[in-house]
Amino acid sequence: MNAPAFPQVPLSRTIASLAGRNLLVVEDYRTMVLTLTQPSAEVVGLRLRVFPYGLRREDSAAGHFTLAEWAATQGLAPVAAYGVPGVDWWTTEEPQILTGQGPISPGEARALAGSPAADAPAPPPTTRAIAARVDAVKEAYGRLRGDLAYRIENAALFDPAVPQTAQFETALVLWADVEPSTPAAEVARRASVVQVTFETARAHAETVGLRHLPADARRDAERAAKAARLAHASDSDAERRAALARVTAILGSLALYYLPDPAAVDRALTAGPTVHEPDAVGG
């Protein structure tokens, strides 16, 4: 049959700009089939399968990452990517690439894609620019952590027992181990992992919301979040103190380790959201 036209997709394209597309991402010895969806403005949903190792999963990624940056967080170093018309994910052995001439395997699709045209090389980011990306994540995380109402309503982001949060915390630890002798590619990879895992953990936490808490704690937690907003916004010292007392009492009765420490509530409401220190991830 005639070879289908698989347009090459630059690896410098952002994940968000590729939402709604099906891709064939190729390394020297591996091939990845990838379908991208758009569940929210900032997060892109991913369904992927890597051959020959059979890795199959559904995930999500921050939309501002390039395809090359995201692939690096998966341990891949693609040489090219191609847009394919469609993917049948429901076959038993492996997904099929859908073409006008009929379904074909990922291996056949790769063979038909031919040799990739060379991408114009992008200048490598400086170490300072890479570190700035991680600093932006830490600042965003710190502000969310300092927002008492947010912490209560999106507690999964601060619970290390949640797999997405645990992955983010691990990524921060790996970033803290970066040394001047660390290869530039590894520095960039660790920074990308910090960004991706933070966006993934945040998206998960905001999706589950109060459902992360035990069912019998959710109504009280909702009351505590409302009281925290009132205390932070009120110009009346008496009203603020009354709301503060409610927050402290409710958090004390819930006694959930991933919710704010009641003893720190007064300080947090007085100071407002603050940047969280990068080495103090849990608690």
N, C-alpha and C positions, 0 to 999 in steps of 0.2 A: 504494500500500500504506500501512498505518498506520505512523505514525512509531514506531520502537522507543524504548523508554525508556532514555535514557542518563543515569544519575545523575551529577550534578556532583560532582567530587572537589576538596576544598579544596586550594589550592596550598601550604598550610601543613602538609599531611601529610608525614611523613617517608618517605624512599625505602623504608626497611625495612618500614614498615607497609603498603606497597603491593605487596610481593613477592607474586608469583602473579597479579597483575592485568594487564589490558590497558587502555591508556589512549589517549585522543585528546587531545592537548595543543595548544591553539590560541592563536595570536597574531592580530594584526589582519589580516595578509596571509599567514601561513604556518600549516601544520598539521603536527603530528608524531604519528606512530603509534608507540607505545611498549609493549613487553612486558617485564615485570620478573620475574626468577627469583631464587632464593635459594641461591647456591652455598656460602655460609658464614654464620656468625652475624653477621659485621660487614659483609660485602660483598654487594651486590646486582648481579646480572647484568642487562645491558640490551641489548635489540635495538631499534633505532630507525630510522625513515625520516622525513625531513622533506620536505614539499612546499611550493612547486613546485620547489625546487632539487635534489631527488633525492638528498640526503645519505642514505646507508645505511651502517650499521655496527653492530658488536657491541662492547660496552664493559662497564665495571663502575663502581660508585660506592659510596662509603661510605654505609651505611644511615642514619646519623644526620642527613644533609642533608635539608632539606625539598625538595619537588618544585620550588618556585620557586628555591631556592638552586642546585640541580643544573642547572636549565634555564639559569640565568645563566652557568654555566661553559661552556655550549654556545653562548653568544651569543644566547640566546633570552629573550624577555620575555613569557611567556604571560599571557593575560588569563583563561583558564579551562582546566580539564581535566575530562574525562568518562570514566567507566568504560564500556568496551564489552565485549560478551560474549566475543568471541574474534577472533583475527586469523589469516588465511591468508597466511603469509609466502612461500609457494612459487609464487605466480602470477608470470607473466613480466614484466608491465608494472609493477604496483604491488600491495602487499598489499591484501587485501580484508577489510573488517570483516564478521564473521559475525554475523548476526541471525536471529531466529526466522522472519523473512520472506525470508531468503536473503542472499547476500553483496552488499555494496554498497561503493563506492569510499570512500576517506577524505574526498573532497570532498562526496559525498552524505551521509556520516555527519555531517560538520560542519554542513551545511545543516539536517539533521534535528535536530541538538542544540539549535538555536535560540539565543536570547540568554542569556548566562550570568547567573545571579543574582550580585549583588555580594558578593564576599568581605568580611568585616569586616577593615578595614585593620589590619595589625600594626604596632606602633611600630617605627620603624627602629632597628637596633642602633647603639650608640654606637661611635665609633672605637676606644675602649679595649677594648670587648667584642670587636670584630672582630680587633684585634691580639692579644688573648688567645688566640683560636682558632689563630692562626698560631704564637704562642709555644708552645702545647701541641704542635703538630706538630713544631716544631724540637726541643723537649725529648724527645719520643718518638723522633725520628730520632737524636738525639745519644746516647740511652741504648742504642739498638740498635747504633749505630756503635761504641760503647765496649765492647760485649760481643763479645769475640774469637770465641767459639764461634759466636755468631749470625752474625757477619760472614763466617765461613768457610762456614757451612752455607747461608747465604742471600745469597751474594755478588752476585747480580744487582741487589740494591737499591743497591749501591755501585759499580756499573759504568756509567759514563756512556754507554757504547756501547749499552746496553739502551734501547730507545725509551721505555719507561715511566719509567725513571730519568731519562733526559734531559728528559722533560716535567716531572718534579718539580723538577729543578735549574733549568730555565727559569722555572718558576713562582716559585721562591725569588728568582731574579734580578729578575723583574718586581715582586715584592713589595718588594724592597729599593729599588726606584725610586719607591715611593709617597712623595709629598710632601704637605705641608699643603694645597697647592692642588689635589690630586687629588680629583675629584668623589667624593662618598660612595658612589654606586652602583658606581663603578669600584674603590674600595677594597674594598668587599664582594665584588665579583666576583673580584678577585685573591686575596683570602683564601680564597674557596671553591675556586679553582683549586689553591691550595697544598694544601688539605685533600684534595681529590678525587685529585689526582695522587699524593700521598703514599700514600694508601690503595690506589690502583691499583698503584703500584710495589711496595709492600710485599706485597700479595696475590700479585702475579706472582712476586716473588722467593721467597716461601714455597711457592708451588706448584711452581716448577721446582727449588728446593733445590740440591743438589750437581750436578744435571744441567746447571746453567749452566757448570760447569767443563769443561775438556777431559776426555774419557773416561779418559785415562791419568793424570789428576791426582786423580780423585775419591776413590780409596781412601786416598791419602796425606792429602788434605784432611780426610777423615773422621777419620783418626788424629790429625791436628792439632787438630781440634775437641774430641775426647775428652780429649786432653792439656791443652788450655786449660781445660776444666772442672775437671779434676783439680788443676791448678796453682792455680786460683782458690779451690777449696774446701778444699784440704789445709791442715791445721794443722802439718804437718811441713815445716820449711824445706828439708830435704834432698830430700824428695819433690817439693816445689814447684819447687825448682831443677832437678831432673831432668826434670820435665814441661815446665818452661819451655824447657830446652835442646832438647827434642824439638820443641816448637812452632816455635822459632826456626829449627832446622835444616830442618824440613819446609817452612816458608814460604819460606826462602831457596832451597831446591831447586826449588820450584814457580815462583817468580819471576813471579807474575801480578800485574799492576799494581793490580787491584781488590781484592786480598787485603791484610790488614794488613801494614804495614812491619815486617819482622823486628826492625829496630833499636828499634821502639817497643813490642815485646811485653812486655818487662820492666816498663816504666812502666804499661802498660795492666793487666796482671795485678795489679800492686801497688795501683793506684788503683781498679780495678773500673770498671764502666760509668760514663761521665761524659757530661754534656751537651755536645753538639758545638756549636762556634761556628757561627752561621748563615751566615757569609760564607765558610766553608771547606767547600764542598759536596763537592768531589772529593777523590781521593787516599786 
